[in-house]
């Protein structure tokens, strides 16, 4: 998060014209199994899984299970594309999880209720990418749904299982950011907070 502020503020220009704003980005190589092991440290986040266009199940890495089909896209991830920006109502940061063919798998949004130190640790060593202009196409993603969750892993025999728990509490600002991110992705927020 702290690195995010440096990138986000550096991308702003003195002009108040939103067309001059940009999205700062970086790339972090990370296998889905490594991501799954680290996600529980984040605490509460907004999770937006990809739509499965082909109807085929997501392939999972050896030794892993997804407790629900909506979590399988995370395990397919090979690269994290981290984006950050300053919008009209404050800073935003999210991770797009991408597979080896460059296809969108899932998006995880930072919330005010997320553990910022764990977020920074997850994204340590990222390689900067060129900034992109702030436009609706860059903010949208091909999500199937949006839900407020805490990730959890557990052992089941010889397998690791990725699952989620509902959030127990979310700040007013967190609810607002989650609603706006879901609206931008053109999906309903599936939570008691929606």
Secondary structure in CASP SS format (residue, H / E / C, confidence):
PFRMAT SS
TARGET T0000
AUTHOR 0000-0000-0000
METHOD secondary structure of the structure
MODEL  1
X C 1.00
X H 1.00
X H 1.00
X H 1.00
X H 1.00
X H 1.00
X H 1.00
X H 1.00
X H 1.00
X H 1.00
X H 1.00
X C 1.00
X C 1.00
X C 1.00
X C 1.00
X C 1.00
X C 1.00
X H 1.00
X H 1.00
X H 1.00
X C 1.00
X E 1.00
X E 1.00
X E 1.00
X E 1.00
X E 1.00
X E 1.00
X E 1.00
X E 1.00
X C 1.00
X C 1.00
X H 1.00
X H 1.00
X H 1.00
X H 1.00
X H 1.00
X H 1.00
X H 1.00
X H 1.00
X H 1.00
X H 1.00
X H 1.00
X E 1.00
X E 1.00
X E 1.00
X E 1.00
X E 1.00
X E 1.00
X E 1.00
X E 1.00
X C 1.00
X C 1.00
X C 1.00
X C 1.00
X C 1.00
X C 1.00
X C 1.00
X C 1.00
X C 1.00
X C 1.00
X C 1.00
X C 1.00
X C 1.00
X E 1.00
X E 1.00
X E 1.00
X C 1.00
X C 1.00
X H 1.00
X H 1.00
X H 1.00
X H 1.00
X H 1.00
X H 1.00
X H 1.00
X C 1.00
X C 1.00
X C 1.00
X E 1.00
X E 1.00
X E 1.00
X E 1.00
X E 1.00
X E 1.00
X E 1.00
X E 1.00
X E 1.00
X C 1.00
X C 1.00
X E 1.00
X E 1.00
X E 1.00
X E 1.00
X E 1.00
X E 1.00
X E 1.00
X E 1.00
X E 1.00
X C 1.00
X C 1.00
X C 1.00
X C 1.00
X C 1.00
X E 1.00
X E 1.00
X E 1.00
X E 1.00
X E 1.00
X E 1.00
X C 1.00
X C 1.00
X C 1.00
X C 1.00
X E 1.00
X C 1.00
X H 1.00
X H 1.00
X H 1.00
X H 1.00
X H 1.00
X H 1.00
X H 1.00
X C 1.00
X C 1.00
X C 1.00
X C 1.00
X E 1.00
X E 1.00
X E 1.00
X E 1.00
X E 1.00
X E 1.00
X E 1.00
X C 1.00
X C 1.00
X H 1.00
X H 1.00
X H 1.00
X H 1.00
X C 1.00
X C 1.00
X C 1.00
X E 1.00
X C 1.00
X C 1.00
X E 1.00
X E 1.00
X E 1.00
X E 1.00
X E 1.00
X E 1.00
X E 1.00
X E 1.00
X E 1.00
X E 1.00
X E 1.00
X C 1.00
X C 1.00
X E 1.00
X E 1.00
X E 1.00
X E 1.00
X E 1.00
X E 1.00
X E 1.00
X E 1.00
X C 1.00
X C 1.00
X C 1.00
X C 1.00
X C 1.00
X H 1.00
X H 1.00
X H 1.00
X H 1.00
X H 1.00
X H 1.00
X H 1.00
X H 1.00
X H 1.00
X H 1.00
X H 1.00
X H 1.00
X H 1.00
X C 1.00
X C 1.00
X C 1.00
X C 1.00
X E 1.00
X C 1.00
X C 1.00
X C 1.00
X C 1.00
X C 1.00
END
